[in-house]
Amino acid sequence: MNEIKATQQLLTEVIDFIKSSPWKADYQAQMERFFDLAEKPCVLAIAGQVKAGKSSFLNALLGMDLAAVGTTETTATINVFKYGKVKDPQKPVMVYWADGREPEAQTKEFIDSLQGYSDEVLEKAEKIDHLEYIVEDKRLANITLVDTPGFASVVDEHEQRTADFFNPRREKLRNRQFEQSGALTESADAVIFISGPVAKANAQKFFGERIPHISPFNAIGILAQIDIIQPSSDIQKDNWKSVNDILSKANELAILLGRTFEHELHTVLPVAASLYHNINKLRQTGELEELQKNIRLIPQNMFNKRFIRNSAYWVKEKEGDKGLYQKFFESCGLSLDLRMKMVGDMPWEVFCVIVITLYYLSLDEAVDFLQRFSGMDRVKQLLEERFFKRSKSIRCARILRDTQQSLVYIKNMELPRKRSEVKSRDAFLDIIKASKGHYENSLLEAFATFVKKNTSDADALDRYAEKIDSLLIKTDQLIQMMEQVETLSEGLILLRKVQHLLRGEEEIRELEILLEGDSEKLREYTSAYCNQRQRLWRARMQKVANNQDLSHLLAIVCDCYGKLLSDKQN
């Protein structure tokens, strides 16, 4: 199915109707814009709380240090990532100014300077509308990524209000950021929602008020920064167990977050983006092997006792320790300078997970474990399946829903207003008719022409209503057709993932025929067969509720048999 062609064909019919209707001035430009947008890249917004790890996630996803990352908030309003070739590698960022002046290429250092809330930074940020990065990544050929500024955390609200009271400029910028985050996410075709280990209360408000169109069709969730999760107190002193405990807790939290937003998000995956990004950089520079060599200078029987997940013991001596750790690390050949170099610019939690893994596993095993721990490969696969491969469908479905919304508004609001004019129209025409012989006929004719041109009669409005109903039916049918294609495609993806859980090749082939839409085979199915298979798979679905992928696949299978049964009965 060519989604763009089908969408534009329907929009052509809508535009033709609008052109000949009383609503031409209000809706023609909008519908023509929808027609053009069908061919443009899908807009995928990265939304979430301030400091939830959006920039780290983007850097890990794209494999580049593009979005600024820091412990303080980055004040730049919006980051837009588009596909293309970079003209000047020294100035990879295009700055679009809020006052409308010509965009200007800037260095990475300029972007990194947009950290914190000093007067200088705030003054600079106020002048920026958005930043545009051109990325040579073919995944972005049909998708534009938009990194939104984020909305504030409830936990930090008191601190923010205090700071804003003393610096009104900061409050103004924060308000602008919140509005831009909402507006951009609301206008996006799809959303990646980034949350910390605990979803803040205002996330629900953000979904409800700013992005009501979000649904499992066009949104996924990321539980970010899982490496900062604290291990259970009873195993904190066992470094290797603590790492595994973090991973276990992260999976539990992701499941809980997924249940919280089950009506908004397709799924929620735990991610340690910064860890993934740093592992890849260390591998590229060859520093990973050196890091393993250095950390293994600590005797194994002392590693758990002396390597504590606290940066104060590693990079400087805590007061009252009398040089205990300093002397120990020095005796192992780990000087303070070397320890500082080992950490580099990595977040401390990321460093801890990496070195603990490197200590206990071989290099290859450690890399494999850390990549699985990070969750990024799984996320990339999900993004490929849910967004990159479906970008045209997602964009067209959004355009069709917006078109449908406008047509419904015309039918329910605009049309009744026009019907109220009919009595006035008839009254005017009756007055004109009765006035003939008393006034100049040419003036009366001109007035009658004006009334007929600017008001609608009842018959014309009935024809408009019929046409709107016809267009709404066609729009709904096209949306359902696209959703059916999407559902079948998703079913095939799930089938490939869980086919080992089915009962042999016969069951796998049955589902392939159903999900691939093999019309020749499906015609042979009787209503009784469809009913029997639907009941069997529904019973199986209840038994595998703990397996999300298999349960979802069987739900799709049951729906397909239900639709097939309905078609045969009709």
KOLFI-367728 format. One line per field, with one value per residue (C-alpha): chain; x negated, y, z. Coordinates in Angstrom, 3 decimals, m for minus. Last residue first. Example, Ala and Ser with C-alpha at 12.3 -4.5 7.8 and 13.67 -1.06 7.14 Angstrom:
kette (A, A);
x (m13.670, m12.300);
y (m1.060, m4.500);
z (7.140, 7.800);
END
This chain:
kette (A, A, A, A, A, A, A, A, A, A, A, A, A, A, A, A, A, A, A, A, A, A, A, A, A, A, A, A, A, A, A, A, A, A, A, A, A, A, A, A, A, A, A, A, A, A, A, A, A, A, A, A, A, A, A, A, A, A, A, A, A, A, A, A, A, A, A, A, A, A, A, A, A, A, A, A, A, A, A, A, A, A, A, A, A, A, A, A, A, A, A, A, A, A, A, A, A, A, A, A, A, A, A, A, A, A, A, A, A, A, A, A, A, A, A, A, A, A, A, A, A, A, A, A, A, A, A, A, A, A, A, A, A, A, A, A, A, A, A, A, A, A, A, A, A, A, A, A, A, A, A, A, A, A, A, A, A, A, A, A, A, A, A, A, A, A, A, A, A, A, A, A, A, A, A, A, A, A, A, A, A, A, A, A, A, A, A, A, A, A, A, A, A, A, A, A, A, A, A, A, A, A, A, A, A, A, A, A, A, A, A, A, A, A, A, A, A, A, A, A, A, A, A, A, A, A, A, A, A, A, A, A, A, A, A, A, A, A, A, A, A, A, A, A, A, A, A, A, A, A, A, A, A, A, A, A, A, A, A, A, A, A, A, A, A, A, A, A, A, A, A, A, A, A, A, A, A, A, A, A, A, A, A, A, A, A, A, A, A, A, A, A, A, A, A, A, A, A, A, A, A, A, A, A, A, A, A, A, A, A, A, A, A, A, A, A, A, A, A, A, A, A, A, A, A, A, A, A, A, A, A, A, A, A, A, A, A, A, A, A, A, A, A, A, A, A, A, A, A, A, A, A, A, A, A, A, A, A, A, A, A, A, A, A, A, A, A, A, A, A, A, A, A, A, A, A, A, A, A, A, A, A, A, A, A, A, A, A, A, A, A, A, A, A, A, A, A, A, A, A, A, A, A, A, A, A, A, A, A, A, A, A, A, A, A, A, A, A, A, A, A, A, A, A, A, A, A, A, A, A, A, A, A, A, A, A, A, A, A, A, A, A, A, A, A, A, A, A, A, A, A, A, A, A, A, A, A, A, A, A, A, A, A, A, A, A, A, A, A, A, A, A, A, A, A, A, A, A, A, A, A, A, A, A, A, A, A, A, A, A, A, A, A, A, A, A, A, A, A, A, A, A, A, A, A, A, A, A, A, A, A, A, A, A, A, A, A, A, A, A, A, A, A, A, A, A, A, A, A, A, A, A, A, A, A, A, A, A, A, A, A, A, A, A, A, A, A, A, A, A, A, A, A, A, A, A, A, A, A, A, A, A, A, A, A, A, A, A, A, A);
x (21.386, 20.652, 17.365, 16.241, 17.137, 15.197, 12.141, 12.359, 12.585, 9.752, 7.574, 8.549, 7.627, 4.255, 3.540, 4.295, 2.070, m0.842, m0.346, m0.345, m3.491, m5.312, m4.177, m4.899, m3.174, 0.274, m0.688, 2.241, 4.921, 3.580, 3.901, 7.646, 7.950, 5.942, 8.358, 11.495, 10.204, 9.299, 12.821, 14.537, 12.308, 12.945, 16.725, 16.736, 14.940, 11.342, 10.659, 10.728, 7.866, 5.578, 6.007, 5.982, 2.619, 2.884, m0.715, 0.614, 3.057, 0.836, m2.140, 0.033, 0.958, m2.653, m3.896, m1.193, m2.189, m5.906, m5.709, m3.849, m4.695, m7.294, m10.120, m7.990, m8.423, m10.561, m9.672, m5.991, m6.350, m7.647, m4.875, m2.253, m3.669, m3.284, 0.288, 1.133, m0.393, 1.555, 4.718, 3.939, 3.498, 6.824, 8.515, 7.192, 8.323, 11.792, 12.091, 11.118, 13.572, 16.397, 15.526, 15.473, 18.951, 20.324, 18.845, 20.415, 23.838, 23.611, 22.590, 25.541, 27.902, 26.377, 27.077, 30.703, 31.203, 29.981, 26.584, 25.656, 23.054, 23.790, 27.569, 27.645, 25.315, 27.341, 30.566, 28.941, 27.823, 31.290, 32.879, 30.567, 31.363, 35.099, 35.204, 37.584, 41.357, 42.196, 40.250, 40.167, 42.137, 39.497, 36.674, 38.462, 39.035, 35.342, 34.268, 36.614, 35.376, 31.774, 32.522, 34.243, 31.270, 28.670, 29.227, 28.292, 24.903, 24.205, 25.273, 22.716, 19.799, 20.050, 20.844, 20.073, 17.204, 15.708, 16.034, 14.268, 11.443, 10.992, 10.939, 8.238, 6.210, 6.733, 5.680, 2.538, 1.580, 2.154, 0.052, m2.887, m2.743, m2.410, m5.336, m7.568, m6.739, m10.180, m11.923, m9.261, m8.094, m10.416, m13.580, m12.821, m12.379, m15.681, m17.446, m15.894, m17.110, m20.598, m20.402, m19.529, m22.604, m22.875, m22.950, m25.793, m27.511, m27.230, m28.646, m31.485, m32.290, m32.256, m34.638, m36.994, m36.889, m34.581, m35.002, m37.060, m35.628, m32.120, m33.117, m34.959, m31.963, m29.294, m31.419, m32.341, m28.670, m27.800, m30.642, m29.514, m32.293, m34.481, m37.728, m37.203, m40.456, m42.317, m41.272, m42.486, m45.781, m46.303, m45.436, m47.985, m46.846, m49.937, m48.245, m50.117, m48.830, m45.268, m45.781, m47.550, m44.777, m42.134, m43.501, m44.724, m43.590, m39.948, m38.678, m37.975, m37.338, m40.348, m39.961, m39.272, m38.318, m37.022, m34.941, m33.569, m31.494, m30.570, m33.199, m36.313, m38.203, m36.265, m34.888, m38.309, m40.381, m40.259, m40.678, m43.861, m43.545, m45.760, m42.706, m41.351, m44.394, m44.294, m40.554, m40.972, m43.802, m41.601, m38.820, m41.155, m41.389, m40.028, m37.052, m36.373, m36.395, m33.990, m31.619, m31.642, m31.029, m27.925, m26.451, m27.059, m25.537, m22.460, m21.686, m18.234, m15.166, m12.423, m8.792, m6.180, m3.530, m2.929, 0.203, 2.860, 0.357, m1.169, m1.238, m1.566, m4.655, m6.131, m5.738, m7.320, m10.205, m10.647, m10.932, m13.456, m15.514, m15.450, m16.915, m19.606, m20.518, m20.694, m23.074, m25.425, m25.082, m25.908, m29.243, m30.154, m29.201, m29.087, m25.727, m24.214, m21.928, m21.263, m19.660, m21.404, m20.936, m19.621, m22.029, m22.859, m19.189, m19.669, m16.602, m13.303, m12.381, m8.747, m7.236, m4.724, m2.931, m0.449, m0.690, 1.104, 0.331, 3.020, 3.702, 0.219, 0.306, 3.010, 3.296, m0.284, m1.777, 0.604, m0.435, m4.111, m3.322, m3.327, m6.973, m7.941, m10.583, m13.665, m13.889, m11.550, m12.038, m8.941, m9.731, m6.927, m5.406, m3.755, m4.846, m2.548, m1.690, m5.321, m6.412, m3.692, m4.280, m8.047, m7.742, m5.384, m7.669, m10.730, m9.043, m8.068, m11.651, m12.998, m10.677, m11.495, m15.230, m14.774, m12.898, m16.084, m15.621, m12.091, m13.101, m15.718, m13.171, m10.576, m13.090, m14.150, m10.516, m9.716, m12.699, m10.745, m7.896, m10.282, m10.074, m9.170, m11.615, m13.661, m12.469, m14.859, m13.289, m14.257, m13.271, m12.383, m12.366, m16.090, m16.877, m17.816, m20.301, m22.582, m24.768, m23.475, m22.642, m22.048, m19.589, m19.374, m16.191, m14.720, m17.824, m17.976, m16.822, m19.592, m22.371, m20.928, m20.378, m23.957, m25.427, m23.131, m24.244, m21.682, m23.502, m24.819, m24.527, m28.327, m28.334, m26.440, m29.081, m31.835, m30.173, m30.782, m28.213, m26.623, m24.287, m20.637, m19.683, m17.722, m14.228, m14.356, m14.319, m17.563, m18.123, m21.556, m22.995, m25.266, m28.130, m30.640, m34.076, m32.657, m31.699, m29.206, m27.646, m25.782, m22.099, m19.491, m17.908, m18.291, m16.436, m17.524, m15.145, m15.436, m19.050, m19.123, m21.081, m20.313, m23.248, m24.923, m25.865, m25.173, m25.038, m23.422, m25.927, m28.504, m27.866, m26.599, m23.137, m21.233, m23.883, m23.993, m20.191, m19.932, m22.501, m20.502, m17.209, m18.666, m15.859, m17.515, m14.232, m11.333, m10.373, m9.893, m11.976, m9.805, m9.668, m8.556, m7.866, m9.722, m7.729, m5.659, m2.352, m3.132, m2.315, 1.276, 1.720, 0.675, 3.290, 5.880, 4.907, 4.878, 8.386, 9.851, 10.911, 11.281, 12.933, 15.527, 18.606, 17.906, 16.623, 12.940, 13.568, 14.972, 12.026, 9.635, 11.304, 11.078, 7.405, 6.924, 8.207, 5.764, 2.975, 3.528, 3.629, 0.437, m1.389, m0.299, m1.331, 0.000);
y (m10.412, m13.650, m14.060, m10.500, m10.864, m14.138, m12.585, m9.624, m11.959, m14.123, m11.025, m9.805, m13.203, m13.147, m9.602, m10.657, m13.701, m11.458, m9.190, m12.195, m13.546, m10.220, m9.511, m12.977, m13.035, m13.278, m16.616, m18.735, m16.187, m15.978, m19.743, m19.549, m16.716, m18.768, m21.710, m19.533, m17.749, m21.055, m22.468, m19.312, m19.132, m22.828, m22.454, m19.398, m21.430, m20.820, m21.394, m17.670, m17.254, m19.427, m17.312, m14.032, m14.702, m11.710, m11.959, m12.102, m14.977, m17.068, m16.511, m17.445, m20.805, m21.430, m20.927, m23.262, m26.017, m25.489, m26.523, m25.644, m21.969, m20.628, m20.767, m18.457, m15.692, m13.029, m13.847, m13.853, m10.449, m8.896, m10.629, m9.271, m5.751, m5.950, m7.231, m4.392, m1.762, m3.039, m3.025, 0.502, 1.689, 0.150, 1.620, 5.085, 4.668, 3.562, 6.481, 8.951, 7.427, 7.554, 11.147, 12.128, 10.669, 12.358, 15.674, 15.181, 14.469, 17.540, 19.740, 18.432, 19.201, 22.686, 23.251, 22.168, 24.445, 27.577, 29.061, 32.694, 34.980, 34.464, 34.330, 37.515, 39.402, 38.320, 39.484, 42.868, 43.278, 42.301, 44.823, 47.572, 46.677, 46.628, 50.222, 50.360, 50.102, 47.809, 44.973, 45.355, 42.155, 40.036, 41.773, 41.266, 37.566, 37.219, 38.759, 36.468, 33.381, 34.290, 35.033, 31.666, 29.946, 31.670, 29.270, 26.464, 28.111, 28.055, 24.405, 23.665, 25.360, 23.572, 19.861, 19.262, 21.730, 20.431, 16.824, 17.768, 19.435, 16.403, 14.031, 16.103, 16.005, 12.224, 11.876, 13.940, 11.824, 8.590, 9.956, 10.752, 7.398, 5.431, 7.258, 6.757, 3.066, 1.604, 4.318, 4.450, 1.186, m1.382, 0.711, 2.317, m1.145, m2.359, 0.752, 0.255, m3.355, m2.242, 0.543, m1.681, m0.507, m3.824, m5.723, m3.512, m3.908, m7.711, m8.049, m5.634, m7.495, m10.909, m9.612, m8.092, m11.066, m10.679, m9.829, m6.627, m5.310, m5.539, m3.615, m1.087, m0.396, m0.231, 2.138, 4.422, 4.838, 5.759, 8.316, 10.100, 9.727, 12.752, 10.943, 8.232, 6.435, 9.754, 10.679, 7.300, 7.769, 11.224, 9.915, 7.130, 3.564, 1.369, m0.969, 0.602, 4.012, 2.653, 1.474, 4.634, 6.887, 4.544, 4.757, 8.387, 9.299, 8.390, 11.294, 13.581, 11.713, 11.323, 12.273, 10.681, 7.151, 7.347, 10.463, 8.874, 6.427, 3.022, 1.337, m0.370, m1.337, m4.288, m5.582, m5.409, m6.682, m10.441, m9.715, m7.699, m4.198, m3.979, m5.372, m1.827, m0.803, m3.679, m3.267, 0.446, m0.288, m2.771, m0.163, 2.588, 1.371, 4.692, 3.083, 0.714, 3.561, 5.563, 2.598, 1.998, 5.700, 5.795, 2.647, 3.899, 7.279, 5.593, 3.354, 2.236, 0.457, m0.108, 1.021, m0.258, 0.976, 4.077, 6.126, 3.658, 1.504, 4.580, 3.417, m0.210, 0.645, 2.504, m0.635, m2.834, m0.366, m0.298, m4.108, m4.139, m1.450, m3.379, m6.479, m4.425, m2.672, m6.035, m7.358, m4.436, m4.873, m8.573, m7.675, m5.066, m7.034, m4.350, m3.073, m6.538, m6.049, m2.384, m3.172, m1.493, 2.239, 3.189, 5.640, 3.136, 3.122, 6.579, 6.344, 4.464, 4.998, 5.018, 4.441, 6.450, 6.363, 3.483, 3.014, 6.371, 10.091, 12.307, 13.998, 15.542, 18.770, 18.467, 14.739, 13.722, 16.669, 16.092, 12.444, 13.510, 16.033, 13.249, 12.363, 8.988, 7.328, 5.771, 8.879, 9.267, 9.797, 9.735, 9.008, 10.587, 10.324, 12.670, 15.803, 18.844, 18.220, 17.443, 20.733, 22.754, 21.136, 21.493, 25.041, 26.039, 24.512, 26.170, 29.572, 29.219, 28.278, 31.278, 33.696, 32.136, 32.473, 36.135, 36.662, 35.776, 35.969, 34.565, 32.053, 30.515, 30.055, 28.732, 26.279, 24.940, 24.415, 22.674, 20.294, 17.229, 18.125, 17.947, 20.620, 20.015, 19.206, 21.299, 19.270, 17.175, 17.013, 14.159, 14.484, 11.178, 9.985, 10.313, 10.222, 6.530, 7.471, 9.091, 11.903, 14.368, 18.041, 19.638, 22.510, 24.665, 26.514, 29.939, 31.456, 35.035, 34.089, 31.491, 34.100, 36.344, 33.326, 32.159, 35.566, 36.054, 32.683, 29.903, 26.679, 25.327, 27.024, 27.193, 23.615, 24.862, 27.503, 24.935, 22.683, 25.440, 27.651, 28.134, 31.150, 31.453, 34.844, 37.141, 36.166, 37.668, 34.207, 33.204, 29.910, 28.512, 25.937, 23.389, 21.433, 24.291, 22.647, 19.879, 22.548, 21.515, 18.594, 16.275, 15.625, 14.086, 16.297, 16.681, 19.562, 20.720, 23.092, 25.735, 26.020, 26.159, 23.001, 22.097, 21.467, 18.081, 18.209, 16.896, 19.003, 17.245, 16.315, 13.916, 11.270, 7.680, 8.745, 6.770, 7.246, 11.009, 11.171, 9.201, 11.416, 14.476, 13.107, 12.024, 12.980, 16.343, 18.225, 15.801, 14.159, 14.476, 13.389, 14.309, 12.305, 14.376, 12.258, 13.512, 15.506, 13.889, 13.933, 17.498, 18.855, 17.549, 18.679, 22.193, 22.088, 21.127, 24.038, 26.537, 25.480, 25.606, 29.113, 30.895, 27.877, 27.388, 28.351, 25.293, 24.847, 25.008, 22.843, 20.017, 20.070, 20.153, 17.085, 15.164, 16.072, 15.075, 11.581, 11.195, 12.656, 10.042, 7.137, 8.325, 8.823, 5.464, 3.417, 0.000);
z (5.739, 7.609, 5.734, 6.506, 10.200, 10.474, 8.830, 11.222, 14.236, 12.892, 12.571, 16.058, 17.560, 15.777, 16.988, 20.591, 20.032, 19.059, 22.100, 24.453, 22.797, 23.158, 26.735, 28.157, 31.575, 29.941, 28.364, 29.568, 28.679, 25.118, 24.690, 25.343, 22.811, 20.323, 20.572, 20.409, 17.286, 15.682, 16.174, 14.904, 11.830, 11.086, 11.472, 9.193, 6.534, 5.438, 1.742, 0.983, 3.483, 1.354, m1.781, 0.183, 1.879, 4.253, 5.503, 9.072, 8.510, 6.251, 8.598, 11.596, 10.098, 9.023, 12.602, 13.927, 11.485, 12.089, 15.734, 18.867, 19.355, 21.799, 19.220, 17.041, 19.636, 17.927, 14.302, 15.233, 16.907, 13.685, 11.702, 14.107, 13.823, 10.063, 10.453, 12.841, 10.573, 7.557, 9.676, 10.936, 7.366, 6.333, 9.397, 8.540, 4.915, 5.993, 8.421, 5.726, 3.248, 5.789, 6.711, 3.041, 2.462, 5.579, 4.399, 0.974, 2.460, 4.717, 1.769, m0.257, 2.648, 2.866, m0.821, m0.394, 2.634, 0.857, 1.477, 2.114, 0.600, m3.101, m2.747, m0.634, m3.018, m6.059, m4.366, m3.581, m7.195, m8.424, m6.076, m7.329, m10.964, m10.161, m8.950, m6.014, m5.498, m8.397, m6.856, m3.078, m2.365, m4.104, m2.260, 1.066, 0.262, m0.665, 2.649, 4.634, 2.762, 3.547, 7.196, 7.524, 5.878, 8.070, 10.978, 8.634, 8.076, 11.804, 11.914, 9.150, 10.885, 14.213, 13.861, 10.180, 9.894, 13.149, 11.949, 8.710, 10.660, 12.940, 9.965, 8.325, 11.563, 11.724, 8.082, 8.670, 11.707, 9.755, 6.899, 9.209, 11.011, 7.779, 6.174, 9.239, 9.663, 8.968, 11.019, 13.742, 15.355, 13.784, 13.603, 16.953, 18.496, 17.052, 18.309, 21.744, 21.915, 20.949, 23.545, 26.522, 28.442, 30.328, 27.022, 25.826, 29.181, 29.101, 25.568, 26.327, 29.554, 27.838, 25.172, 27.747, 30.118, 33.090, 36.782, 36.685, 33.426, 34.879, 38.002, 35.830, 33.581, 36.307, 38.387, 35.491, 34.566, 38.163, 38.234, 35.073, 32.494, 31.751, 32.535, 35.160, 34.303, 34.053, 37.606, 38.857, 37.009, 38.527, 41.998, 41.619, 41.040, 41.442, 43.903, 46.826, 45.712, 45.846, 49.424, 50.589, 49.279, 50.693, 54.227, 54.019, 57.510, 56.779, 58.911, 55.999, 52.784, 50.496, 46.887, 43.489, 44.509, 48.089, 47.371, 44.196, 46.198, 44.841, 47.032, 45.701, 48.877, 50.283, 47.011, 45.346, 48.265, 47.581, 43.884, 44.318, 42.791, 39.696, 37.885, 37.566, 35.539, 33.031, 32.512, 31.800, 29.374, 27.512, 27.279, 26.089, 22.476, 21.187, 19.411, 22.327, 24.853, 22.650, 22.330, 26.081, 26.696, 24.471, 25.989, 29.549, 28.697, 27.268, 30.237, 29.095, 30.486, 27.855, 28.063, 25.592, 23.165, 25.284, 26.033, 27.223, 29.146, 30.792, 34.424, 33.309, 31.254, 34.229, 36.361, 33.667, 33.326, 37.120, 37.240, 34.394, 36.129, 39.429, 37.735, 36.018, 39.264, 41.090, 38.455, 39.123, 42.911, 42.641, 41.021, 43.644, 46.757, 49.481, 48.264, 48.639, 51.673, 50.864, 47.494, 44.582, 43.902, 40.471, 38.813, 36.048, 35.015, 33.507, 31.274, 31.395, 27.752, 26.612, 23.180, 21.168, 17.798, 17.804, 21.598, 21.840, 21.962, 20.419, 23.792, 23.717, 25.724, 28.386, 29.119, 28.438, 30.336, 33.239, 33.457, 33.402, 36.172, 38.758, 38.179, 36.728, 38.932, 37.293, 35.082, 32.140, 28.420, 26.185, 22.532, 20.515, 17.037, 14.521, 16.348, 16.640, 20.304, 21.080, 19.573, 21.318, 24.699, 24.633, 23.306, 26.115, 28.733, 27.230, 27.146, 30.791, 31.669, 29.758, 31.561, 34.922, 34.240, 33.303, 36.585, 38.539, 42.309, 42.217, 39.529, 41.828, 44.611, 42.185, 40.737, 44.151, 45.145, 41.840, 41.882, 43.008, 40.661, 37.728, 35.085, 31.463, 28.703, 26.292, 23.257, 21.164, 17.691, 15.380, 11.713, 10.070, 6.458, 5.681, 9.409, 9.374, 6.648, 9.240, 7.913, 10.518, 9.972, 13.380, 13.781, 16.888, 17.841, 18.596, 20.128, 21.466, 24.961, 25.148, 24.864, 27.561, 29.790, 29.312, 30.152, 33.136, 34.510, 34.342, 33.513, 30.252, 26.861, 26.477, 25.174, 22.126, 21.388, 21.891, 19.275, 16.757, 15.047, 11.632, 11.555, 10.539, 9.008, 11.316, 12.489, 16.001, 17.622, 15.941, 14.160, 15.031, 12.628, 14.290, 12.736, 12.684, 12.563, 10.346, 7.746, 5.056, 6.962, 4.581, 5.170, 7.453, 10.082, 13.862, 15.548, 19.014, 20.813, 23.523, 24.549, 28.379, 29.079, 32.666, 34.952, 35.332, 31.676, 28.197, 25.034, 22.072, 19.366, 20.759, 18.107, 17.963, 16.813, 19.454, 22.137, 21.559, 21.567, 24.804, 26.482, 25.386, 26.735, 30.096, 32.499, 33.268, 32.628, 32.253, 29.014, 25.275, 22.282, 19.294, 16.042, 13.047, 9.931, 6.882, 4.261, 1.501, 3.402, 4.523, 1.042, 1.101, 4.729, 3.651, 0.887, 3.501, 5.748, 2.866, 1.809, 5.334, 6.349, 2.997, 1.333, 4.073, 1.986, m0.195, m3.759, m2.809, 0.281, m1.862, m4.265, m1.262, 0.291, m2.994, m3.343, 0.304, m0.480, m3.356, m1.184, 1.518, m0.947, m2.669, 0.630, 2.064, m0.980, 0.000);
END
